């Protein structure tokens, strides 16, 4: 019997002014971490937005444990999305809420967890990303960019999701802070035993957090392999991206 992927895009297409995803086929096994790389405007963000239910595809299926998310509504939709966590680009914290309220936002507003219990769980999640309890009552504006990213990661894992999406997790961070965030991501994904999908331009991040890397170009996967294979493959798209060359099959967007 063939194992069913934890998450799968099957023939997914999406157009805006033009085609963004063009019959995308991609799958992730349970407990694996997949990183999607590619140039700007090639459909990386739309790929995860479709899987998170933020964008409806024009065609195709998005399957979680074999169950199609597209067209699901009401209680069934909510039940499916309770299994998902997200670390947004830039952390996307609410300035008017304290750190613990940011971390516990889903627990309080979607899951109906009482505030006292939600705060305790938020503080526990903050500890998992190496932030002390004293940070809980601070506000995002009082934190550094790296600390804000850790708060965002705590929010992503507080409900122990089965699938986590990471949207450019190291954007805007210095190399040392980026490395620390990457290690925290690896620790949390392994600790939860969850499935992870990340999009990034940061190859150092991709090599650290990914069990596999897939390259997206013009709305399709043009290469997939282990991180070590990035330096060995002769795929022209990967070679141009990894080597940072202007010449190659991918035209500059400048």
C-alpha positions, 0 to 999 in steps of 0.5 A: 500500500502506498503511503499517503503524503501528509500534504500534496498539491495535485495539478494546482493552477492559479492565475492573477494577471497571468499564470502563477501556478501552472499545474503544480504537483508537489508532495511532502511526507509526514515528518519531513521538512521541505524547502521551496526555493526560486526567484521572485515572482515564480509562485512560492508565496502563492504555493503556501497561501493555497495550502493555507486556504488564503488563496483558492486555486483555479484548478487542482487539489490541495490534500492533507492526509488525502483529504482535499482542502479546496471547497471545504467549508464550515466546521470541516474546514476549521477542523482541517486548519486547526492542524496547521501553524504558520510563521509569517514573514516579518513575524507579523505580530500585533503591536497592540497586544502583549507578547503572550497575547500574540503567542496565545492569539489562536488559543484564545480567539479560535480554540476558546482556551481561557486566558489564564491557561492560554497565558501559561501555554504561551509562556511554555512556548516562549521557553521552547524558543529560548525566551524567558517568562519575563518577556511575556508581558512586553510588547513587540516594539520593545523586542529586537527583530530576532526576538520578534521572530522567536515570538512568531515561532512560539505562536506557530508551535503553541498549538502543537500543529501537524503542519507548519509553514515558514514564510521567509523565516530569516528575512531581514535578520543578520547572519548570526541571528538567522543561524539561531532562528534556523536551529530553533526551527529545526529543533521545533519541527523535530520536537513536534514530529510535524511536517514543515514547508518553508519558502526562502531565498536564503540558501544557508537557511534552506540547507539547514532546515530542509530535508529536501529542497524543491525549486519552483520556476514559472509555477512548476517544480523544475528540480527536487533533491537533498540539500547536498545535491544543490552543489552537485546538480547540473540542472540549469535553473539550480545552477543559475540560482545557487551561483547567483548568475545573471545569465541562464534560463531565468530572466532577471526581474530588474 
